[in-house]
Amino acid sequence: MAAITASMVGELRAKTDAPMMECKKALTEADGDMARAEEILRVKLGNKAGKAASRIAAEGVVAAAVLGDTAALVEINCETDFVSKNDAFLAFANACAKLVVEKSPADVAALSTLPLSQDGFGPTVEDVRKGLVGKIGENMSIRRFQRYSGRGAIAHYLHGTRIGVLVQYDGSEVAAKDVAMHVAAMKPVALSAADVPADLVATERRIATEKAAESGKPPEIVARMVEGAVQKYLKEVSLANQAFVKNDKQTVEQMLKAANTQVHAFTLFVVGQGIEKRADDFAAEVAAQVAAAQGR
């Protein structure tokens, strides 16, 4: 039986970030073989990843990668804001964005099968994700990505790591960058009023109808009130019709026309948007953990 020294345990911990006792156990089981001990911990970290998979990941980052006229935004989620600042987590997000640009995967499942090695994990994106889940101790997931290529230039804007925008355009780079910043601030849902999703318009029309009906006015007046409310909504959520954030005396459409610039498409990612966060009773959760530790 090989002697397991403190320096060996420290070396394995530095490589894997696993707890000291787990490192010692793995080295003992591997009879001092460092590579085998890493494999043993990888198996245990994989189990840890499985336990974490049920937890809600509503924090995270948006990462961007641009290569010529091709660009991508990727949202990677984790459980806490603390982990969203972790260097390994950020490196993984940036690597995924780069892979989307270079390999053009069809969806998240396809992205997960692409080759990637990081922090001793691999050989695929999914293997790295699972490895980092085990190493960091939090669930994390690739939620979505958007890739633009071959239809004009690309402007992008990241507001910290929580908001990301891509703008595909022809014309002025300055104007396109301004549009990207505008989108981050004003959060339009479509390029023009005609592009606003039908379900959003239907919801707004239903709400407007209910409000107008309460006025007690004649049907023809109610109909005009509803239509006015819907048109106001469309103006507020369509990029072209919004007041430009840097000069509210003109619309975005007017600003672009003056700059001889055309926007073909845009994408806005906001971290965690649409993910329902669990609101647990913190005291009850602590009590449950204490009870579990005491074997109740």
Buried (B, 14 or more C-beta within 10 A) or exposed (E): EEEBEEEBBEBBBEBBBBEEEBBBBBBBEBEBBBEBBBEBBBEBBBEBBEEBEEEBBBBBBBBBBBEEEBBBBBBBBBBBEEBBEBEBBBBBBBBBBBBBBEEEBEEBEEBBEBEBBBBBBBEBBBBBBBBBBBBBBBBBBBBBBBBBBEEBBBBBBBBEBBBBBBBBBEBBEEBBBBBBBBBBBBBBBBBEBEBBEEEBBEEBBEBBBEEBEEEEEEEEEBEEBBEEBBEEBBBBBBBBBBBBBEEEEBBBBBBBBEBEBBBEBBBBBBBBEEBEEEEEEEEEEEEEEEEEEEEE
